[in-house]
């Protein structure tokens, strides 16, 4: 746990800086364009390289030193932020520049995510997987407490440059912590016959492994069905709040910070509690509760409701992510986790790549016009969501939130999913 906690502390500091930059650039893009599609394209280009690199990253993570891979990713992230800062300071930064830079950032970021997540099973005992994952959630949500508030305060007063310098400084903390620790390496899987495998077989190994285990297949499908509406609603969340508040970055910061507080509270409670003994309950009940509170958030039209509902929804995120990941860590041998988790994550990043485009198109071209005072859907949904700017995005947000809740409830009807922990044996760790 000592090594894990050192990595965790470095990631905590670095993530606060990164979240500040992301938040500030989101406001900058909205100020420049006022378009949900423009924001969606930033998300699209951030996710696109993840689709292309994930399976290769999975092979690399199983073969090479995971600490070294994380260090390479940190250096790449530092350089990407530095380039954005220099473009801004020379008054040359354009929205299309961000499309290129976030693509590079996203590709290396995916390598880091895989290297970090597959290290957990090597650093902590199985009974602590859920707690370790909850601490990982606390990193993101602690950052979400401080980053929006700090960025929302600094951006209108001191500009983007102040945020860039903070972000660049925080990268150093993560880099130093990675330099001073060691992550054990797994022994090669003797039954794989890597030298006899073709490149295609290596790239598709994770998918074949999941498909050969019906319960893992059910896990992947369930998360996919949850991720589609979740990513669509997430892509529309920021422009929806900005549109309904006249572009008020401080309200957006308050609502986002509420989610950060909720995520930290949820992570701390989960860390103290340890989660359900049967982790599948944490995943499915988390889906259902998250979708319910997000629905309340969408229906609400005041800052108080947005803050309260976002807080409650976020308290459940550590539960369903930690519970799900703990199952994967327990059931898949560490020597295979790079490729298997890469396959599972590839499904997620593909959805995350496409979802912003779908969300942006539906919001800007379909639902926003349909929900204006003379639109075709205004007579039906106007009394729930209003007919002003942002009403169409709100309709889409609520529809997706209901779908998320239904995935959690419906998951209990699938035997292979409901009994995944009984149907698959736990792995045994082998190190070198």
Number of C-alpha atoms within 10 A of each C-alpha: 13 10 15 19 15 17 23 21 17 20 22 22 20 24 23 25 24 23 22 27 28 16 24 26 21 18 25 16 18 20 11 12 13 16 16 26 25 21 24 25 21 25 22 25 23 25 27 21 22 27 22 14 17 27 27 16 25 29 20 18 29 24 16 13 16 25 22 17 19 24 18 16 22 22 14 18 22 19 15 19 20 16 14 22 21 14 13 16 12 8 9 10 15 13 16 11 14 19 17 15 19 25 21 21 23 24 24 24 23 25 25 23 16 25 26 21 18 25 23 21 22 21 19 16 13 19 11 17 23 28 26 27 24 29 24 23 22 25 24 18 32 23 26 26 24 20 27 29 22 18 28 22 16 17 21 13 10 11 15 21 17 15 25 21 15 16 23 21 14 20 23 17 17 23 21 14 18 22 12 10 13 15 17 13 20 20 14 17 14 8 6 12 9 13 8 9 12 10 12 8 13 18 20 16 22 23 20 14 17 20 14 11 14 17 22 23 18 20 22 21 16 20 23 18 17 24 21 20 25 23 22 25 25 20 26 25 20 22 27 25 23 21 20 17 17 11 18 14 24 18 20 26 23 19 25 27 24 26 27 28 23 29 32 29 21 25 32 19 17 24 20 11 11 20 20 14 9 15 22 23 20 22 27 28 20 26 30 25 23 26 28 21 23 28 25 19 26 28 18 17 16 12 16 13 16 25 21 17 24 27 26 23 26 27 27 26 26 33 33 27 20 26 29 22 19 23 23 22 23 21 18 23 20 28 22 23 25 28 29 26 23 32 23 23 22 21 18 22 24 18 23 25 23 20 25 28 22 15 24 23 16 19 27 17 13 13 22 24 20 20 27 20 15 11 14 13 18 23 15 10 16 18 9 15 21 20 22 15 19 25 27 28 30 31 24 22 27 22 17 23 27 19 20 27 23 19 22 26 15 12 24 16 10 13 13 20 22 20 14 22 18 11 15 17 11 16 13 10 16 14 11 7
